[in-house]
Amino acid sequence: MIDAAELKRRTAELLAAQPPATTDRLDFLRARFDAGLAWVHYPEGLGGLGAARSLQAVVDAELEAAGAPDNDPRRNGIGLGMAAPTILKYGTEEQKQRYLRPLWTGEEVWCQLFSEPGAGSDLAGLGTRAVREGDGDWVVNGQKVWTSSAHNARWAILIARTDPDVPKHAGITYFLCDMTDPGVDVRPLRQITGEAEFNEVFLTDVRIPDSRRLGAIGDGWKVAQTTLNNERVAIGGMRLPREGGMIGPVSKTWRERPELRTHDLHQRLLKLWVEAEVARLTGERLRQQLALGQPGPEGAGMKLAFARLNQEISGLEVELRGEEGLLYDDWTMRRPELVDFVGRDAGYRYLRSKGNSIEGGTSEVLLNIVAERVLGLPSEPRTDKDVAWKDLAR
């Protein structure tokens, strides 16, 4: 049984063998993975030790105190938060050995090829086709959209339709797609912020070996649920200190700029500060529950709260700053590696937060998930669940 003392001992051994001050960053990260200190709840040989998830904080604190480098998790959030747990659950041993180590170290960035122009909220209605040539490769054709980090990614998690003759949820298969393969065309989508962190991806006769299929043929929707549940937790349940996230900048402005204060703004800030703190503590409780198993639909509630709070807090910040809040620092078209809410100005936070209720599952869809899967309310009537995908109106 691995406890906190044992983890501290192993961390000390790593630091002695690979002193952060004199060890190349990538070499240190690889050594950390091999020592089982990357994600301690993963199995031995895959960056972990089979320890309790909650003990990861022990390792992180020891390494941070020693000045050790981290794997820059914001740069590969889709890989760490979504692809990795899905590969761990459904991947073959060969897939786990091939993909997890360079994913965790950041050598290979991942993106997500799920949403399509005609299949966003109704994701199971996707039309990207994967057709197998005999017993060989799958040939994929279609278009994906709103793909974060596709311009930086080496790999993608992809769901495609492999059987149009069965109901839409049953005819989907899950693949791992090499973003450098011929036929993969990534094009930027410029946002209201001026940036293009999202992309549209066109797939034209992209060949994917069957060895890069994740899960059984036709089980793609089941596999994707692991990805989506982890996505909502990754977005809405991230670990934050008190006044972390959006509430931090507006609280700082309130303290430092007394001339901007009004009674109405004070009441609204107090309300949002309390709600942000409740959401932070709820996220901590959710992470503790995760230590006992896989994430479930409860993550949808955290994602809902995250989106609503970000939009209300950023709106309050713009109002608090008055005319200053209408200014915008930089509308340059660029393709960033990550989203930094607190590193830009109030105008950026206000505009970027508008996407929080769309990305990672729209708030409308998530409300249905909470109603049906958390509260146990009756499902909405559906007329398309038992109809072959090819016969659906589009």
C-alpha positions as CSV (number, residue, x, y, z in Angstrom):
1,M,0.0,0.0,0.0
2,I,1.5,3.3,-1.1
3,D,1.0,6.1,1.5
4,A,2.1,9.7,1.7
5,A,5.4,8.8,3.5
6,E,6.3,6.3,0.8
7,L,5.5,8.9,-1.9
8,K,7.7,11.5,-0.2
9,R,10.5,8.9,-0.1
10,R,10.2,8.1,-3.8
11,T,10.0,11.8,-4.7
12,A,13.2,12.4,-2.7
13,E,14.9,9.6,-4.6
14,L,13.8,11.2,-7.9
15,L,15.1,14.6,-6.9
16,A,18.5,13.1,-5.9
17,A,18.9,11.2,-9.1
18,Q,17.6,14.0,-11.3
19,P,18.4,17.4,-9.7
20,P,16.1,19.9,-11.2
21,A,18.8,22.6,-11.4
22,T,21.1,20.5,-13.6
23,T,18.7,18.1,-15.4
24,D,17.1,18.9,-18.8
25,R,13.4,19.6,-18.4
26,L,12.3,16.8,-20.7
27,D,14.7,14.3,-19.1
28,F,13.3,15.1,-15.7
29,L,9.7,14.7,-16.8
30,R,10.4,11.4,-18.4
31,A,12.2,10.2,-15.3
32,R,9.3,11.3,-13.2
33,F,6.9,9.3,-15.4
34,D,9.1,6.2,-15.2
35,A,9.2,6.6,-11.4
36,G,5.4,6.4,-11.2
37,L,5.1,10.0,-9.9
38,A,3.3,11.5,-13.0
39,W,-0.2,10.5,-12.0
40,V,0.1,8.2,-8.9
41,H,-3.4,6.7,-9.3
42,Y,-2.4,5.2,-12.7
43,P,-1.0,1.6,-12.8
44,E,2.6,0.9,-12.4
45,G,4.5,1.1,-15.7
46,L,2.1,3.8,-17.0
47,G,3.3,6.7,-14.9
48,G,1.7,5.7,-11.6
49,L,1.9,3.4,-8.6
50,G,-1.7,2.4,-8.2
51,A,-2.0,4.8,-5.2
52,A,-5.0,6.9,-4.2
53,R,-5.7,9.8,-6.5
54,S,-5.8,12.2,-3.6
55,L,-2.1,11.5,-2.9
56,Q,-1.0,13.2,-6.1
57,A,-1.0,16.5,-4.1
58,V,1.8,15.1,-1.9
59,V,4.1,14.5,-4.9
60,D,3.2,17.9,-6.5
61,A,4.0,19.8,-3.3
62,E,7.3,18.1,-2.8
63,L,8.4,18.8,-6.4
64,E,7.2,22.4,-6.4
65,A,9.1,23.1,-3.3
66,A,12.2,21.7,-5.0
67,G,11.8,23.9,-8.0
68,A,11.1,20.9,-10.4
69,P,9.6,21.6,-13.8
70,D,6.0,20.6,-14.5
71,N,4.5,19.3,-17.7
72,D,2.7,22.6,-18.5
73,P,-0.8,21.0,-18.2
74,R,-2.7,23.9,-19.7
75,R,-0.9,23.4,-23.0
76,N,-2.2,19.8,-23.3
77,G,-5.4,19.9,-21.4
78,I,-7.3,17.7,-23.8
79,G,-4.6,15.1,-23.7
80,L,-4.2,15.0,-20.0
81,G,-7.9,15.5,-19.0
82,M,-9.7,13.6,-21.8
83,A,-7.5,11.4,-24.0
84,A,-5.4,9.8,-21.2
85,P,-8.3,8.5,-19.0
86,T,-10.0,7.2,-22.1
87,I,-6.9,5.4,-23.4
88,L,-6.3,4.0,-19.9
89,K,-9.8,2.5,-19.7
90,Y,-10.2,1.2,-23.3
91,G,-6.8,1.1,-24.8
92,T,-4.8,-2.1,-25.5
93,E,-1.5,-2.5,-23.6
94,E,0.4,-1.5,-26.7
95,Q,-1.7,1.7,-27.0
96,K,-1.1,2.6,-23.4
97,Q,2.6,2.0,-23.6
98,R,2.9,4.0,-26.9
99,Y,0.8,7.1,-26.1
100,L,0.6,7.8,-22.4
101,R,4.2,8.7,-21.7
102,P,4.8,11.3,-24.4
103,L,1.2,12.6,-23.7
104,W,2.0,13.3,-20.1
105,T,5.5,14.8,-20.7
106,G,3.9,17.2,-23.3
107,E,6.0,15.8,-26.2
108,E,2.8,15.1,-28.0
109,V,-0.2,17.4,-27.8
110,W,-3.7,16.1,-28.3
111,C,-6.9,17.6,-29.7
112,Q,-10.5,16.3,-30.0
113,L,-12.3,15.6,-33.3
114,F,-15.8,15.2,-32.1
115,S,-18.1,18.1,-33.0
116,E,-19.2,18.7,-36.6
117,P,-21.1,21.5,-38.4
118,G,-24.2,19.4,-38.3
119,A,-23.5,17.5,-35.1
120,G,-22.7,19.7,-32.1
121,S,-25.4,19.4,-29.4
122,D,-26.6,16.2,-31.2
123,L,-23.2,14.7,-31.3
124,A,-24.4,11.2,-32.0
125,G,-25.8,12.5,-35.3
126,L,-22.2,13.0,-36.6
127,G,-21.6,12.2,-40.3
128,T,-17.9,11.8,-40.7
129,R,-17.5,8.3,-42.2
130,A,-14.8,5.7,-41.6
131,V,-14.9,2.8,-44.1
132,R,-12.6,-0.2,-43.7
133,E,-10.8,-1.6,-46.6
134,G,-11.1,-5.4,-46.1
135,D,-9.3,-6.2,-42.9
136,G,-6.9,-3.3,-43.3
137,D,-6.9,0.4,-42.7
138,W,-10.0,2.6,-42.1
139,V,-10.4,5.5,-44.6
140,V,-11.9,8.6,-43.0
141,N,-13.7,11.5,-44.7
142,G,-15.6,14.3,-43.1
143,Q,-15.3,17.7,-41.3
144,K,-14.9,18.5,-37.6
145,V,-15.2,21.9,-36.1
146,W,-14.4,23.9,-32.9
147,T,-11.3,21.9,-32.5
148,S,-9.1,23.4,-29.8
149,S,-5.3,23.1,-30.3
150,A,-5.6,21.3,-33.6
151,H,-2.9,23.6,-34.9
152,N,-0.5,22.4,-32.2
153,A,-1.6,18.7,-32.0
154,R,0.2,15.6,-33.0
155,W,-2.7,13.3,-32.2
156,A,-6.5,13.5,-32.0
157,I,-9.2,11.5,-30.4
158,L,-11.7,10.9,-33.2
159,I,-15.2,9.5,-33.4
160,A,-16.6,8.6,-36.8
161,R,-19.6,6.7,-38.3
162,T,-18.7,3.1,-39.3
163,D,-22.2,1.8,-39.8
164,P,-24.9,4.0,-41.2
165,D,-27.5,1.2,-41.2
166,V,-28.0,1.1,-37.4
167,P,-29.4,3.8,-35.0
168,K,-27.0,6.7,-34.7
169,H,-25.6,5.9,-31.2
170,A,-24.8,2.3,-32.3
171,G,-22.8,3.0,-35.5
172,I,-19.9,5.0,-34.1
173,T,-16.3,3.9,-33.6
174,Y,-13.5,5.6,-31.7
175,F,-10.1,6.2,-33.3
176,L,-6.7,7.8,-32.5
177,C,-5.8,10.0,-35.5
178,D,-2.3,11.2,-36.4
179,M,-2.7,14.9,-37.2
180,T,0.4,14.8,-39.5
181,D,-1.1,12.2,-41.8
182,P,-1.9,13.1,-45.4
183,G,-5.5,14.3,-45.9
184,V,-5.7,16.2,-42.5
185,D,-6.3,19.9,-43.2
186,V,-6.4,22.3,-40.2
187,R,-7.9,25.8,-40.8
188,P,-8.2,28.5,-38.1
189,L,-11.6,29.8,-36.8
190,R,-11.2,33.4,-35.7
191,Q,-13.2,34.2,-32.6
192,I,-14.8,37.3,-31.1
193,T,-11.6,37.8,-29.1
194,G,-9.6,38.2,-32.3
195,E,-7.7,34.9,-31.7
196,A,-8.1,31.6,-33.4
197,E,-7.6,29.0,-30.6
198,F,-10.3,26.9,-32.3
199,N,-10.0,25.3,-35.7
200,E,-12.0,23.4,-38.3
201,V,-10.5,20.2,-39.5
202,F,-11.1,18.6,-42.9
203,L,-10.4,14.9,-43.3
204,T,-10.0,13.6,-46.9
205,D,-9.2,10.0,-47.4
206,V,-7.2,9.9,-44.1
207,R,-6.0,6.3,-43.5
208,I,-6.1,5.1,-40.0
209,P,-4.7,1.6,-39.1
210,D,-7.0,-0.6,-37.2
211,S,-4.4,-0.7,-34.5
212,R,-5.4,2.9,-33.7
213,R,-9.0,2.0,-33.0
214,L,-9.9,2.4,-29.4
215,G,-12.5,0.0,-28.1
216,A,-14.7,-2.3,-30.2
217,I,-16.2,-1.5,-33.6
218,G,-19.5,0.2,-33.0
219,D,-18.7,1.0,-29.3
220,G,-17.5,4.5,-30.0
221,W,-20.4,6.2,-28.2
222,K,-19.7,4.2,-25.1
223,V,-16.0,5.0,-25.2
224,A,-16.8,8.7,-25.9
225,Q,-18.9,8.9,-22.7
226,T,-15.6,8.4,-20.7
227,T,-14.1,11.2,-22.7
228,L,-17.0,13.6,-22.3
229,N,-17.5,13.0,-18.5
230,N,-13.8,13.7,-18.0
231,E,-14.0,16.8,-20.2
232,R,-16.7,18.3,-18.0
233,V,-14.7,17.6,-14.9
234,A,-11.5,19.0,-16.5
235,I,-13.3,22.2,-17.5
236,G,-15.6,22.8,-14.5
237,G,-13.8,21.1,-11.7
238,M,-10.2,22.3,-12.0
239,R,-8.3,22.7,-8.8
240,L,-8.1,26.4,-7.8
241,P,-6.9,28.4,-4.7
242,R,-9.3,30.7,-3.0
243,E,-10.0,33.7,-5.4
244,G,-8.6,31.6,-8.2
245,G,-10.0,31.9,-11.7
246,M,-12.3,34.8,-12.8
247,I,-13.2,36.0,-9.3
248,G,-9.5,36.9,-8.6
249,P,-9.0,39.9,-11.0
250,V,-12.3,41.6,-10.1
251,S,-11.7,41.2,-6.4
252,K,-8.2,42.7,-6.8
253,T,-9.7,45.7,-8.7
254,W,-12.3,46.2,-6.0
255,R,-9.7,46.3,-3.3
256,E,-7.2,48.5,-5.2
257,R,-9.7,51.0,-6.8
258,P,-12.1,52.3,-4.1
259,E,-13.2,55.1,-6.4
260,L,-15.0,52.6,-8.6
261,R,-17.1,51.1,-5.8
262,T,-20.9,51.5,-5.6
263,H,-23.4,49.8,-3.2
264,D,-25.0,47.8,-6.0
265,L,-21.7,46.6,-7.3
266,H,-20.6,45.6,-3.8
267,Q,-23.8,43.5,-3.3
268,R,-23.3,41.7,-6.6
269,L,-19.6,41.1,-6.0
270,L,-20.3,39.6,-2.6
271,K,-22.9,37.3,-4.1
272,L,-20.6,36.1,-6.9
273,W,-17.6,35.7,-4.5
274,V,-19.6,33.4,-2.3
275,E,-20.9,31.4,-5.3
276,A,-17.4,31.1,-6.7
277,E,-16.1,29.8,-3.4
278,V,-19.0,27.3,-3.2
279,A,-18.2,26.1,-6.7
280,R,-14.5,25.8,-5.8
281,L,-15.3,23.7,-2.7
282,T,-17.8,21.6,-4.6
283,G,-15.1,20.9,-7.2
284,E,-12.8,19.7,-4.5
285,R,-15.5,17.4,-3.2
286,L,-16.0,16.1,-6.8
287,R,-12.3,15.4,-7.1
288,Q,-12.4,13.4,-3.8
289,Q,-15.3,11.4,-5.2
290,L,-13.3,10.7,-8.4
291,A,-10.7,9.0,-6.2
292,L,-13.3,6.2,-5.7
293,G,-14.0,5.7,-9.5
294,Q,-14.6,7.1,-12.9
295,P,-16.3,10.5,-13.3
296,G,-20.1,10.4,-13.8
297,P,-22.7,12.9,-15.0
298,E,-22.2,15.0,-11.9
299,G,-19.4,16.8,-13.7
300,A,-22.1,18.4,-15.9
301,G,-23.3,20.4,-12.9
302,M,-19.8,21.7,-12.3
303,K,-19.4,22.7,-16.0
304,L,-22.8,24.5,-15.8
305,A,-21.7,26.5,-12.7
306,F,-18.3,27.3,-14.3
307,A,-19.9,28.8,-17.4
308,R,-22.5,30.8,-15.6
309,L,-20.1,32.2,-13.0
310,N,-17.5,33.2,-15.6
311,Q,-20.0,35.1,-17.7
312,E,-21.6,36.9,-14.7
313,I,-18.2,37.7,-13.0
314,S,-16.6,39.0,-16.3
315,G,-19.7,41.1,-16.9
316,L,-19.5,42.6,-13.4
317,E,-15.8,43.4,-13.9
318,V,-16.5,45.3,-17.1
319,E,-19.2,47.3,-15.3
320,L,-16.9,48.0,-12.3
321,R,-14.1,49.4,-14.5
322,G,-16.6,51.7,-16.3
323,E,-15.0,53.2,-19.5
324,E,-11.8,51.3,-18.9
325,G,-13.8,48.1,-19.2
326,L,-14.7,49.0,-22.8
327,L,-11.0,49.0,-23.8
328,Y,-9.4,45.9,-25.5
329,D,-5.7,45.3,-25.3
330,D,-5.0,43.4,-28.6
331,W,-7.2,42.2,-31.5
332,T,-4.3,40.6,-33.3
333,M,-5.1,37.4,-35.2
334,R,-3.0,34.7,-33.6
335,R,-3.2,31.0,-32.8
336,P,-2.4,30.6,-29.1
337,E,-1.2,27.5,-27.5
338,L,-3.5,27.9,-24.5
339,V,-6.3,30.1,-23.0
340,D,-5.2,32.5,-20.3
341,F,-8.2,34.1,-18.7
342,V,-6.3,36.0,-16.0
343,G,-3.3,37.1,-18.2
344,R,-5.4,39.4,-20.4
345,D,-7.6,42.4,-19.7
346,A,-11.3,42.6,-18.6
347,G,-12.5,42.9,-22.1
348,Y,-10.9,39.7,-23.2
349,R,-12.3,37.8,-20.2
350,Y,-15.8,39.2,-21.0
351,L,-15.7,38.1,-24.6
352,R,-14.0,34.8,-24.1
353,S,-16.3,33.7,-21.4
354,K,-19.2,33.8,-23.9
355,G,-17.8,30.5,-25.2
356,N,-17.9,28.8,-21.8
357,S,-21.6,27.9,-22.2
358,I,-21.0,26.3,-25.6
359,E,-17.6,24.5,-25.4
360,G,-17.5,21.1,-23.6
361,G,-21.2,20.7,-24.0
362,T,-23.7,23.5,-24.3
363,S,-25.5,24.5,-21.1
364,E,-28.8,23.5,-22.6
365,V,-27.6,19.9,-23.2
366,L,-25.9,19.8,-19.8
367,L,-29.1,20.8,-18.1
368,N,-30.8,17.8,-19.7
369,I,-27.9,15.5,-18.5
370,V,-28.3,16.8,-14.9
371,A,-32.1,16.4,-15.0
372,E,-32.1,12.9,-16.5
373,R,-28.9,11.3,-15.1
374,V,-28.4,13.1,-11.8
375,L,-32.0,13.9,-10.7
376,G,-33.6,11.0,-12.4
377,L,-36.3,13.0,-14.1
378,P,-38.0,11.4,-17.2
379,S,-36.2,11.7,-20.5
380,E,-37.5,14.0,-23.2
381,P,-39.5,12.1,-25.9
382,R,-37.2,11.0,-28.8
383,T,-38.3,9.8,-32.2
384,D,-34.8,9.1,-33.6
385,K,-33.3,6.6,-31.2
386,D,-34.4,3.5,-33.0
387,V,-34.1,4.7,-36.6
388,A,-31.1,3.9,-38.7
389,W,-28.8,6.9,-39.1
390,K,-29.1,6.8,-42.9
391,D,-32.9,7.2,-42.6
392,L,-32.8,10.3,-40.4
393,A,-33.8,13.7,-41.8
394,R,-30.8,16.0,-42.3
